[in-house]
Amino acid sequence: MDMVYHKKFPSGLRLVVKKMEGLLSVSMGVLVGTGSCYETAVENGISHFIEHMMFKGTEKRSAFEISDAMDRIGAQTNAFTSKDITCYYAKSTSEHVGEAFEILADLVLKSTFPEDEMEREKSVVLEEIAMTEDTPDDLCLDVLAEAYYGKTGYGRSILGPAENVRRFSRKELYQYIDERYNPENIVVSFAGNVEPHFAEELVEKYIEANFCQRIYLPRKKQLDLCGQSLFRVKDIEQVHIAYAYPSLSREDKRMDAALIVNAVLGGGMSSRLFQRVREQLGLAYTVYSYISSYTEGGVLTVYAGVNPANVEKACDAIAETIHVLRREKITEDEFSRGKEQLKSSIILAQENTASQMLAYGKYMLYNDDLLDVERRIREIGALTLDDCAQALECNFHTEHMAAAAVGKIDAPIQMPR
């Protein structure tokens, strides 16, 4: 039977372990509560750049030796940075958990940021920024974040501006790590066939015992809603359009109902947006919606890629679909389908060690508590059509909505009112 174990160490570091019987692998992660939404204007991009540099050499291993050590035990390692979290993770067979975690802890705590590696990695990240410029759907969503949140907090891009990346110094990286990579701001998470006491021993030996004691000063995240319509001119074949509507915060009790509403609106091939904009009108190949939820609030995003000649028609069709949904609410059949989609996504994720490592680690980082999956499934099962109607009223307020477009366009797209 699967079990979940957690511990808070004297330093403030937290550990969560989900033991999953019958598997032969383990996913492990070090989750840090920092990302672009915590950065200042001059820091923007530093969380992501540090994530890259962590793999470029430690006190005992070169960049190649980090990769080689993982490959020798057949393990996989990587990392990602988001708006409010940076995660370093690895996956290995159960027999090599100890070796894999030692390497992971080494790169997170003992990286040295060699000058020559910094210069090379700056070129790599600058190419990543250029790649975003050449990926118009990603670019459109970055423009939308600025249109919705402005140029601070969640409106900052994860990669940051190129001029910041070129300027970053080793001193700045260490200063940021000293402030943000504190034990109180870190959760270590394991999921898979690992004994909790063994995971605890690994964390005690390789992380808890190696932290330098320093004062942790949490940063206050800035949250402004700007309600703009912004656009970027690009000589490309499609116009990429997106809308952002205020939604619910991460722990709002109505969030599951809002997720069902989103599934009905644009969560899949049976959704209203897909059926109306693509299947009935043929205005887009890709059209969907999703909710991004944070501690301070959330945003429901609608995206579509369309022919320049069809921009106005597509915008009208999206606005009409949302208007009809708000007026007529969702049907009993749509509610039932959306609820099953939400439940199955949670249940199917239970079979994936990486998903479980992230789910339990994030919940502990954000809430300082254990995720109770069985309770959440029960709560979803108890949802009613009226709950979804109430959640629907919490989305699509036009007062703070924002819009973005990228492509052959010479003016902002109109926001439906």
N, C-alpha and C positions, 0 to 999 in steps of 0.2 A: 504493500500500500504506500502511495506517495505521502511524504511528510514534508513540512516546512519548518525550518529552524531559523532563529534570528538571535543576534547578540549585539550589544553596544559595548565597545571597548572603552577603557578609561580615557583615551584621547578624544572620544566622541565619534570615532570611526564606527560605522555600522556594517554588519554582515547579515546576509539573508541566504539561506540554502534551501533549495527545493530538491529533495531526493526523489528521483524518478526510477522506480524499480523496473527491471527487465531491459534496461538500455545498456549499451556498451560505450557510451560517450558522455562527455560533460562539456557544457559551455560555461565559461567564467568571464566575468567582466568587472572592470573598475569604472564606476560611474561618478563623474564629477559634476556638481551643480553649477556649471558655468557654460556660457555660450555667447552668441553675438548680442543678445538682449541685455546683457550685463555690461557690455563694453562702452567706453567713451568714444567720441568721434576719432580721437587719435589712436585709440586701441583697436578700432573696428577691424576684424579679421585676425586678431592675435590668438583667440581661442583655437581657431581652425589651423593657424600656422604652427602653434605649439603641438597640436595633435600630429601634424606631419613630422615635426622635428623629433618627437619622442622615439621614432624608429630609426634615428640616424646616428646612434652610438651612445653607449653608457660608459660608466667607469670601468667596466670589465669586458664589454663587447663592442665591436665595431658594428656598423649598419649591416654588413654582410653576415657577421657572426650572429646577429639577432635572427635574421631570416634562416640562416643555416641551422641554428639550434632548434628552431621550430620544425624545420623540414626533417631533421634527423629523427624526430619522434613522431612524424606524421601529423603534426598539429597545424592548425590554421589560425592566423592572427590578423586583426585589422582594427580600425577605429572609425568613429564618425563624430562630427560636431553638428549640433542643431542650434536652434535659437536659445535654448535654456539648459542644454546638457552636452557634455563631452564624454564619450564612452570608449574605453579601450577593452578589447575582448579577444578571447581565444577559444578554440574548441579542440579537444583532444580525445583520444580513447581513454577509458577509465584508468588504465594502467599507467598513463603518463601525465595524470593531472598535476602531480607535484612538480615535475620538470617544467610543464607548460606554465604553471602559475608563477614559478620563480622567475622565468623569463619575462612574463607580463609585468610582475612587480618591479623587476629591474628596470625596464624601460620607462615605467611611469614615475619611479622615484629617483632613479640614478642617471637620467639622461644628461649628457654634457654639452649638447648643441655645438659641435665643432664648427668653427668659422667657415671652413671650406664647404661643409655640408649645408650650412645655412644659405650660402650663396647659390648652391645648386638647387636647393629646395625652393628658394624664392622663385627661380625660373620655372620650376614645376607648378607652383601655385599660380603664378602669372599665366601659365598656359591653361590652368583650370578655369581662371577667370575669363580668359579669352574663349574657352570652350562654352561657357555659359552665354557669352555674347552670341555665339553661333548656335545656341540651342534656344530658339525663340519661346518655346513654352515655359522653360525654366526662367528665362529673362522676364517674361510677362508676369510670372508669379512674384518675382523680386520687385518689379515695378508696382504690382498691386500692393505688396506689403508696405512700400513707401507711401502709396496713395492712401492706404487705410490708417497706418500708424504714424506716418511722418518719417522723419530722418533720425529718430531716437528709438531706443528700446527695441521692441519687436520689429520696427521698421528697418533696422540695420541688416544688411546682407550678411550671411554667414562667412562668405569669402573675404568680405571687406574690399575697399578700393585698392587698386594696384599701387598707388603712391604710398599707402600705408605699408603694404607688404614689402616694397623695396626698401623702406626705411627701418623696419624692425631690427633691433639689435639684441645680442645675447642678454644684455643687462635688462632690457625691457621684458624679455621672455621670463627671466628669473623673477623680476619684480611681480609680474602678473601671477606666476605660479605661487610665490610666497603669499599672495593675498587670497587666491582662489582655491588652490590645491591644498586646503586644510582638512584634517581628519573629520571635523564636524560637517564638512561639505562633500564628503565622499561616502559612497556605499559600494561594498564588494558583494557581488552576487554570483551564486553557483546554481546551475540546474542540470540534472542528469544523475547518473549512477555514481554518486559520491557520498561518503559518510560525512554527516555534518561535523563530527568532532575532528575529522581529518582536515576538512575545509577550514575549520577554526584554527587548527594548528598552523596551517599554511599562512593564513592571514596574520596570525600573531607573530610568526617568525619573519615573514618577508615584507610586511607592511607596517603593522602596529609598532614593532620594535625599531623601525627605521625612520619614523616621523620625527622631525625637529619640532619641538614645542614652540608655537608662536600664537599670538592673539588673532583670533578670527573675527573679522569685521564684515558682517553681511552687507551686500550692496542692495540698495533699494532700486527695484526695476521701475523705469518710467513708462507709463502707459498713456499715450495720447491718441485720440481718435480724430482723424483729420477730414475724412469724407471727401477726398479729392477724386478727380478723374485725370489720370496721367497717361501719356503715350510715348512710345519710342519709334522713330521712323527706321525701318529696316527694309532693304531691297530683297524681299523674300516673296515666295509664291502665296503664302497664306497670311491672313491677319489673325493674330492670337488675341482673344478677348477674355477678360475675367472680371467678375464682380465679387466684392466682399461685403458680407452682411454681419452685423454683430450677432454673436451666439453666446453660449453658456460657458462658464468657467469649468475647469477640469473636474472638480468635485461637486458640482451642482447636482442635486438629487434628480433633476429632470434631464440629465445628460443622456441617459440611455433612451429615453423617449425621443429626444432630439436626434439621436443617431438613427432611430427607426424612421423618423420624418425625412432625414437626409437620404436614407436608402431608397425611400419612395421617390424623392425628387431626382436624384442623380447618382445613385449608388451602384447601378449595374445596368445590364441590357434590358431589363424589364422596367426600368425607372421611367418616370414621366419625361424627363429631359431627353433621354436617349430615344424613346419612342416618338416624341414630338419633333425634335430638332433634326434627328438623323433619319429615322425610319419613315416618318410621314412626310417631312418636308425636304429631306435630302440636303440639308444646309451644312452639315459637318460630318467628318469622319469620326472625330473625337469630341465628346461632350460629356461632362461629368460634374459632380459636386462632392465636396468633402468638408468635414469639420476639423479644425485645429483648435484644441482647447489648452489653455494655460491656467496658471493659478489665479491670475487677475481677470481673466475673461476668455472669450473664444471668438472664432470667426468662421463663418460658413462661406466657402469659396465655390463659385461656379465658373467653369472654364470651358471654352470651345475654340477650335481652330477652324477658320472658314475662309472661303474665297473672298477676295476684296470686294467683289461685286455683291456679295451676300451679307455684308456686315450688318447693315440696317435690318434686314429681314431676320437674321439670326438673333440680334439683340431684342427685336420685337417678340420673337418666338420664345426666348428665354423669359422675358418679362411677363408675357402672357401665361406661360406655364406656371410661374411662381404666383401670379395673381389668381389663377384658377385654384391652385393648391390652397392659398390662404382663404379664399372665399368658400370653397366647397369642402375643405379639410380632406383627410385621407379616408379611403373606404375600409370596410372591415377586411376585405380580401387583401388589400395593400398592407394593412396593419399586421395581419397574420404572416404574410410573406416577409415583411421587414423584420418582424420579431424573430422569426426562424433564422434569417440571415445573420442577425446580430448574435444570437445564441450559438449558432454553428461556428462563427468566426472565433468565438472565445473557446469553444470546446476543441476545435481542430488545432488551435494554437497550443493546447495542453500537451500535444504530442511532439512538439518541437522544442528542443532544449534551448536554442538561441532565443526564441520568442519568450519562453518562460524566464530565462535569465534576465531579459530586459524588462518584462512585465513586473516581476517581483522587485527588481532593483530600482526601477523608476518609482514604483509606488512607495517604497521605503524612503527614497530620496525626497520625494515630494511631500509625503504625509507622515513620515516617521512612524510607520505602522505596517503591519503585514497585509498584503492583498488577500482578500477572502473571495476566491473565485466561485465557490459553491453558493455563497450568499448573493453574489452578483447575478448568477444564473437564476436563482430563485426570484430575485427582484425583477429581472427581465420578464420572467414567466408571469409575474403578478401585474405587469403593466396593462393598462386598459386603453381603449381608443380615446377616452377622455384625457388621459395623461398626454397622449400625443397631440391632441388638440391644444392643450395648455402649452406644451413645448413649442408647438408651431407658432404660437403668439409671441414667443420670446425670440424668434428669428425674423429676419426680413424687415426689420425696422429700417426705414430709408433715411432717417435723420443722420446717421453716421456711416452709411454705406459708401463704398469706394468702387472705382472702376479703373481698369488698365487695358491698354492695347499695344501690341507690337506688330509692325508690318508696314505695308504701303498705305499709310494713313496720315492725313494732314491736320487732324483736329481730334480732340478727346471724344470718346464715344459718350453718348448721352446715358445718364443714369435714370432708370425707371423710377417713377414716383407714385 
